[in-house]
């Protein structure tokens, strides 16, 4: 297994993946960001400020719930849920936003910009900006603004300006393009608070570090409860921050298997899904080298998922590396399987999860019956489903 | 010396500034691009940047974004673009610089592309999202083929970065006039003067200034400090305004003459 937890290298490479593919104007700002982050990471004061906010503001540690009725229903493995949905703002996104928000403050930046897909990262960013007295502007595709209207309203309540993006497919990829255009223009005054393990170095490393609290807690909790490690970890993968956040602390535990679940959408043709590992090939998009859904000419493909948070053409470079190493298995769940999973979890456990997280539950439904009761399946329930109730209602009535 | 190097040397001897217009290949179709390039040369273009459309042009403002969308909607491919370049080369010796993002070039196979581009008559490459940190491999391919590699220097580049950019560049260095995306501006940024000075202290390569250069006055201001002026969005905007006109190419030529001559 080697030193899988010790990547990336000093230039931000995870094996062949990652790196820095951005216009020159952003290169020195990325160097400054990396230096500021590495210094903060060594500073016990920064870590204790962050730990304090994670505990007293976001409510960490989040519980690890044993899902007895779901396990019984599936008949096989014992399922545990890591309850990131119980964080303040309702998803794991706040872990990263608190870390980067403190870093923006420390760097003396007054203005924060962010992109958002499902709106969970936008809400978490707007929340942290309100808390830390930072100006906040969020870019969001107009298609996503329609399907996640509740989160648009929440961001505005929190004092953020939300800019609709009407270019391209009007989803997360286009929101990132616009955020980068803003950043390249206002780079001296502005902190770009990226919400996943994407884009140029140091973002994939930094966001992973801030999210790795999920796996550190989960590992301790499961050992305390069961006295042994899980059989398999399961998490959904859009950019991949909740997944890498859960997986990272277990990478050296050779007996622990890991599954990342991508959006299978409504079909296997290009444009009908967001399953980068089965349908894409390595390429360069928005700052990093990773698997990308694209056509033969290297034009980025349209994607589809019922879940806005997984609807993206590329995936974090560390996932690409761990996939090639064979350390993590990647699969996908269709829109239909996801809806069934969301319903099942709601009825058996009383938890309405986000559509993103329901993709992971869909994989649990496939895996659990083939395992034994003593096999522990640990699922990252990355977010709650309030934002998706309308989407689910509309899909159910179709 | 390459075609680009010889052109800068000739302009230096003649004591004049170099005019570098940009065209998005295939906007709105390749036949129009071909005619526009020939008209631009007739209007006094010294070097022409040919933009390879990419679906996600994150360094570009709205004008070039729209040009990209038009070209892709009409089915642009790199293969067709290179065939057009080969045809152009039967009519003109104006230096041609291929300008793009890395992914469409990488997807084609970079080595295969450089060899094909050289055969068809491309003189150099500028890849806007390829930082010098990631450029080692592509640079070796370009050098082996004897093609120029042009890198961007920005107002935010440190002297240390400019040193590396200069070492990696040949033909000229492209100085980005301001932080931001491509697009016409009313006035030129003051930041560019100190950037040019800092580039000069590292290299004797010619410097061309772009981003926001869109009026005759801007060109003259640039030429008083640097060897070349790049005009992108203003040219593409002129193509857009004249879309559907039978004499579109001539009109772009007239616009280029006005920019260059200022009358």
Boltz contact constraints between the chains, C-beta under 6 A:
constraints:
  - contact:
      token1: [A, 19]
      token2: [B, 134]
      max_distance: 6.0
  - contact:
      token1: [A, 20]
      token2: [B, 131]
      max_distance: 6.0
  - contact:
      token1: [A, 20]
      token2: [B, 133]
      max_distance: 6.0
  - contact:
      token1: [A, 21]
      token2: [B, 129]
      max_distance: 6.0
  - contact:
      token1: [A, 21]
      token2: [B, 134]
      max_distance: 6.0
  - contact:
      token1: [A, 22]
      token2: [B, 129]
      max_distance: 6.0
  - contact:
      token1: [A, 23]
      token2: [B, 59]
      max_distance: 6.0
  - contact:
      token1: [A, 23]
      token2: [B, 128]
      max_distance: 6.0
  - contact:
      token1: [A, 23]
      token2: [B, 129]
      max_distance: 6.0
  - contact:
      token1: [A, 24]
      token2: [B, 152]
      max_distance: 6.0
  - contact:
      token1: [A, 24]
      token2: [B, 154]
      max_distance: 6.0
  - contact:
      token1: [A, 24]
      token2: [B, 157]
      max_distance: 6.0
  - contact:
      token1: [A, 25]
      token2: [B, 154]
      max_distance: 6.0
  - contact:
      token1: [A, 25]
      token2: [B, 156]
      max_distance: 6.0
  - contact:
      token1: [A, 25]
      token2: [B, 179]
      max_distance: 6.0
  - contact:
      token1: [A, 27]
      token2: [B, 131]
      max_distance: 6.0
  - contact:
      token1: [A, 28]
      token2: [B, 156]
      max_distance: 6.0
  - contact:
      token1: [A, 28]
      token2: [B, 158]
      max_distance: 6.0
  - contact:
      token1: [A, 177]
      token2: [B, 56]
      max_distance: 6.0
  - contact:
      token1: [A, 177]
      token2: [B, 58]
      max_distance: 6.0
  - contact:
      token1: [A, 180]
      token2: [B, 58]
      max_distance: 6.0
  - contact:
      token1: [A, 181]
      token2: [B, 181]
      max_distance: 6.0
  - contact:
      token1: [A, 185]
      token2: [B, 179]
      max_distance: 6.0
  - contact:
      token1: [A, 185]
      token2: [B, 180]
      max_distance: 6.0
  - contact:
      token1: [A, 187]
      token2: [B, 179]
      max_distance: 6.0
  - contact:
      token1: [A, 283]
      token2: [B, 103]
      max_distance: 6.0
  - contact:
      token1: [A, 284]
      token2: [B, 102]
      max_distance: 6.0
  - contact:
      token1: [A, 284]
      token2: [B, 103]
      max_distance: 6.0
  - contact:
      token1: [A, 297]
      token2: [B, 77]
      max_distance: 6.0
  - contact:
      token1: [A, 298]
      token2: [B, 103]
      max_distance: 6.0
  - contact:
      token1: [A, 298]
      token2: [B, 104]
      max_distance: 6.0
  - contact:
      token1: [A, 298]
      token2: [B, 107]
      max_distance: 6.0
  - contact:
      token1: [A, 299]
      token2: [B, 55]
      max_distance: 6.0
  - contact:
      token1: [A, 300]
      token2: [B, 55]
      max_distance: 6.0
  - contact:
      token1: [A, 300]
      token2: [B, 56]
      max_distance: 6.0
